Amino acid sequence: MRVVVHDCFPNHETAEKELVHRFLKAFNNMGWEVARAGTSADVMAFRPDCVLATHYTTPKATEFPTIGMMTNPPEYFDLFPGSLTNLLSYDAFLPGSPAVIRHIEDLHFSTGKEPLIDDSFFYLSSPRTAFPDKPPAERRLFYVGMRWDAGARHGDLFQRLAAAVPLDIYGPKDRWRDLAHCYRGRVPYDGVSMIDRIREAGIALAIHSPEHLRYGIPTMRVFESLAAGAVVITDAAEFGREHFGDSVLYVEKSGGRDFVDQIAEHVNWVRKNPAEAERKARTAHGIFVEKFCLERLFAKLPALVERIKEHSGYNRPKLVSVPGAPEPAQPPTVEYVVRAGTRPAHFVRRALDSLKNQSHPNVAVVLVWLGDEADLDAVTREYRHAFLSLKVVRAKATGIRSEALWAGLGALTAPFFGVLDDDDYLHPNHVATLVPLLTGPRAAKMARSGGVRVQEDAGHYEDQSHFHGPLGDFCSENRTLAYWGPVPDAQLLDGNKYVLSHSWVAARELLTQAPLRDPHLPVNEDLFLYAVLSGRSPCAFSWRGTVEWNWRSATRDNACLSDGNFLESVDRLRLRLTYATGWIGRLSTLLAPKKPPVSAATGLWRAVTQVGRLRGRVERGLAIVKKDGIKGLYRRLTRVGTH
């Protein structure tokens, strides 16, 4: 089993970073191959069986099965831009409680996409440990906290505890200045040190936010304390009593008793009754090892991955013949128009490989070739037996892209078809997840997926706010889930890209129900085709991101950037589609003028005067200098404020 654990906040020391270390240790204990990933490039290099998204700031951005770890209260799910979109992109979920399951189901209900939720609950636990050989001579109360809210949630709780019991506090120094006499330092996020500090203290306080208690989600503090062999005091009474009985000590904020008095009473009892306290700790630790250590929780992961492969279309369908029954129906053929020959051959090979690797078994290709005969012969020899059929249509590269597309459309014979340009890519389950939307009693005649934008040129990356932080590492993330969700017809022609030309599959009858002539468009011919077909039949959406659009910012050979062609072609589309989309007037008058390049000095001034982004930009600038030198920083400054 090969697993990638995604480090979603690579430049912050957070609970998620600590969990990444614990997960890596647990997987190593299990003998699995595991890697930490800060970016999608790390995932692609490792090629795992699955990716664990430790936080919903991370979308599924690669072709590998991706599992969302839903271990926070649902109120937190949409705190970050795009979080809900990221959630919908996952292949499966590890839920933290029944309430989380209900929330995931509610989120998916209106999409029609059935979420795959694991049968058992997952907790932010710790790797298996041995019970300490020797307890601390004098047990003290351990607490660690980030104090994100400057102590507002707990009020004077810790000031009162410090006056009542021996207390060891850990966390950021500047947030515990009011309790300097109890402060013991900051614990490294390495998967080990936190448990060591708890073990040294011997008693751990694991209290929860109101949201965690309301949704029945125990925090990682409970499990790391159990792993340390400490006596645990917690307010998660319902979960604790169900699984640990009286081996854990409980406090409650309701019921009339003072909260601090309850904690102090437990601490004093532990210190006065060391033998009985150790028996409790040993019993609780045994339950942790038997049922709740990470190795136990992850043991079911291979079974979940197999369910994902079936549920998300990664497996080829199994056709089972029953004696005396009719032969099982073959999946329908999907035929792709592939235009190629004007770029180096490795582009078309990548595109054809993505078709060859489809889990849907019946794929055919119409190859519209615009290049040399020698290159064509090499490609056809290599892929002759890769598809159900491979037709070749020769065309000339006239600069009018619609001519080649319409030549390919004229050669189609299969019941369903799609379009794949030579520089684009399909995930292996793309066709398999669209065909069910096109067949059956409630079938659509057209269906599409979401898509991932991939920056192919070195030095061009997708910036995301959660990448920035005090650790200062530069995150060379070149992917983002950029094309998502249903698109209103009137939005198609506003000058932005919403629908990728290779993201949809349609019934061929949409082409034949009314003649569709070549519009002679130099660019945006794919947009015209999609707009017409979706006008003839609504387009279903799969709620999966199963295609990649490879964007080259430096080489600028993307066809839609052809000088002078873009606005002219969209104006022509608007004239053709005005009464279908509701647009009135000329598009070029609605588009904002393209921002001109700026000088390095102007870029620097904009960078330092945008105060809200200053810290992140300074950190990023230093990382760019370290990686690409002063020239790299100069190139970046000339783009500040232009996109």
Number of C-alpha atoms within 10 A of each C-alpha: 14 16 22 27 22 24 23 23 21 23 19 18 14 13 13 19 21 19 21 24 19 22 27 21 20 22 21 15 13 15 11 13 15 21 22 19 22 20 20 21 16 16 23 15 9 17 17 19 17 23 27 25 25 21 21 25 23 27 26 29 28 23 21 21 20 24 26 25 21 26 23 21 21 18 11 11 18 15 12 12 12 15 18 16 20 23 27 23 24 27 24 25 26 23 25 23 21 13 16 22 21 12 16 20 16 12 15 15 12 8 14 11 15 12 20 19 21 18 12 13 18 20 24 26 25 32 26 21 16 11 19 15 7 8 17 15 11 14 23 21 25 24 21 22 14 16 15 10 9 12 15 9 12 12 10 11 12 18 13 13 17 17 10 16 16 17 22 22 22 19 18 17 16 10 16 20 11 12 14 13 12 17 19 16 15 15 16 12 18 13 20 18 13 20 21 17 19 26 26 20 23 27 30 29 23 22 20 17 14 11 14 19 18 11 17 19 26 28 21 17 24 25 24 27 30 32 29 29 32 33 31 30 24 21 22 22 20 13 14 21 14 9 16 18 15 13 21 23 25 21 19 16 11 8 7 7 11 12 16 17 14 16 23 19 12 18 25 15 13 22 16 13 10 16 12 12 21 19 13 23 25 19 18 26 30 20 15 25 20 12 13 24 25 25 22 17 19 16 12 13 17 14 10 21 20 15 19 21 17 13 16 20 21 24 19 14 14 7 11 9 10 9 7 6 7 8 11 11 8 10 16 16 19 25 28 26 28 27 25 25 23 15 13 13 16 11 18 24 17 16 19 25 16 19 24 21 17 21 21 25 20 17 25 23 29 24 27 25 22 19 18 11 12 8 13 19 10 11 16 15 9 11 16 12 11 17 17 15 15 18 16 16 18 19 18 15 15 11 14 15 21 22 21 25 21 19 18 25 21 12 17 21 14 17 13 22 24 23 24 25 21 22 21 24 26 25 20 23 24 29 27 20 23 25 25 16 21 21 14 9 7 9 13 19 23 27 25 32 26 24 28 25 19 24 20 17 15 11 16 17 17 13 14 13 12 15 22 22 18 12 11 18 18 19 18 18 19 22 25 22 22 18 21 23 20 16 13 9 15 15 14 20 21 15 16 9 12 20 23 24 21 24 27 25 27 27 21 21 13 19 18 9 9 9 8 14 10 15 17 15 21 19 22 22 24 18 19 23 19 20 20 17 20 18 15 15 15 12 22 23 23 25 22 24 29 27 30 27 23 17 20 15 15 12 9 12 12 12 14 16 12 14 8 9 16 19 21 17 19 24 19 18 20 24 15 14 20 16 10 13 17 11 18 11 11 16 19 15 10 10 12 8 8 8 10 9 13 15 15 17 12 15 20 19 13 15 19 14 10 12 11 9 13 14 16 17 16 14 17 20 21 17 17 20 14 14 13 14 12 14 11 15 20 19 15 17 22 17 18 18 16 12 6
